[in-house]
């Protein structure tokens, strides 16, 4: 069942509005200059008409609005909103592991963090691309672009709300597929994931992203219950939520320390890979409030000014 | 020690329970599923084959459940540990702790001598021998059940003290017989008493030795004295006597006692005509006696009589006290030094003189003839001050000034004290029906206080009465057989904590002075006396060792002399709280047999009573080492199942956490 996004409280919004996202080509919004004359975009397909003005001698007739000339008898020149060159790519892990254990609510947390990141980027006049990794089949291959403006916010919210965790984390495939797109502009890539995938595949995916010229940051979601042993001692058939692989084990409270050690070893291995690829990362506890977490995490990820 | 089962068929349930429990445990999943986000976090969880082996093991909770159920089954089977007969001796010690055992003898008391004798007997017990200690005064009690622990017996003996009550030898022997019957053959009993007694009819296989504690202890003489043919057949039976020379000898303890105290005070006798009779008896050789009578509350007595006389040996004399100055407590005491009298507790006697003339009686009636009759009647009694009032006038008059009231054809509404209702009207006390005619016979309840001295046949003529249905707790006292059946015409009962008596017939027209109406006069006087609030306030004097008619469910003993028990084992005042208020009893020794301390004076032959006396305490089991094991097994089963439940709760709690 898709998780509805949590409402953002006014205080968090106010604090987010004060944050200036630092990504390639990004800048702070300047309402005073928002409607200033801007050069038309190189690609009209991607451009958005912002205003009209009467024709003046010397204007490029390619931007004359002929339909209005036909209706009004007055030649008007189209004015375009400036095409942003800054891009934020949010790679959201939608694999089955993000939903297990259910009590951790990892996926809901990741959804909300992605939504707040998208909000922050759009507020900073930065276009956002949401790239779900794994998840329900319909989400595979979908990676909508949200441009600054109300519609961008609505699109981002609807897209995130419709995501549903399932399948295994195929970060490598998702990255390769995404980088193969023509419109995958270089920019800031934020990976929101539990990073529970074989280390070499994580390494390959990050290497591909960095190699394509992206600046990469990672939000590593780790739930408190993920390595907690059951309260009742006994024999358990442990099943991997993504791969379906099973293992028999006797679990008791004495095992708790061993699980913590195993988690620490895995985290150490992940941190080593992230460091090697110069990927800044921050570990997230899904029990935290997403807004508060993000406000603390952004400086550590070094993506704000 | 062997184990016996009361029900072996219950054991058949054990295999079935085991199978059922095993089935239930097999049905439970042994391997529980656990979905995790990634096996990367669950590396190094141990050997899978070892885990599979553990999954096949049976849970510890199963063994606890099985153990608990097996214990329950075992308890249901009713196991009992039966101890085989011991090889050691069994010695039952019956110790007399009656009042006469307090008699001083040669610087000691009879009880101390008896205690020394018992101590000597206990010292002669060998390893494995067991003894039981039973003390008896008016009633027997087991002081220490069968035991081979010498220290416990010694402690129990040290705690023992003589009562102020007479002995109840027959009840003690009855209890002893029941105890010895359980103990089996070969048991011995020793009766230590100051009453020389020959007991015949001992149970087969039981030897009884009687030890008589008497005058001087200069010599301890053991006398083998089989008293009949059966005793001759049992050479172990005998008697020992710890005494000096025979009865009346120079070492006989001297004792003069007040053996009786009666007050001659009729229901309505004036104080000036009241007399008290004290009976004094000399149980030793001729000696002068001084008797003093004192009156007044304890601690403030004033001497009101003194008599001096010389009483011959065994002489009994009655001293009469006249001219008692005031109602209340009157005490008689023998004035002599302690050395001249061996037993002090029979030297005092107390009684109470009922107060008179203070009962203010309200008579509510509109009939002047009845008022005149009641006035003559109450004046004759000297007890009641009659205050007449009309029915209309009574409503306005204060009720608090009067102690009781007589209502004639008047409602008792609002009255909160004792009342005699004559020819009642419909009110909160009675529902009044039709009139009775054609009275054939009259009958009454002789146990009712209203029917005391009612010996004459009641006249039929004046008993034209109405049918009364009481609305409170009342008992019929007099009934008449009329044409409609048996109808009560006199009622007595309690309503709201006050006494109410009712006559269904009207006595206004009767001449109570006439001979044929004498029974009605007696009824009215009895009713007035029964309603007299002063009568019940006086303490009742009862002999020690007797139990007055105390309802143990509603009477609560508030205070009693130290160490006293019920029935009254000590001299002194016992106060009970009852639903009707405080009730006091004064216990005194009034037993000539206990006061007669002469050796052999009260020598008796007694046949050992066979049936178990219902009043005697039943003998106790011998000890905790024998007896049913079921309670223990039930306890163990509950403990085990509680432990299993605790494990289950803990596992469940952890799982929830």
Interface residues (C-beta under 8 A of the other chain):
Chain A: X97 X98 X100 X101 X106 X194 X196 X198 X223 X226 X227 X230 X231 X232 X233 X234 X235 X236 X237 X238 X239 X240 X241 X242 X243 X245 X247 X248 X249 X250 X251 X253 X255 X258 X259 X262 X263 X265 X266
Chain B: X30 X31 X32 X33 X34 X35 X36 X37 X38 X39 X40 X41 X42 X43 X44 X45 X46 X48 X50 X51 X52 X54 X55 X651 X652 X653 X654 X655 X656 X657
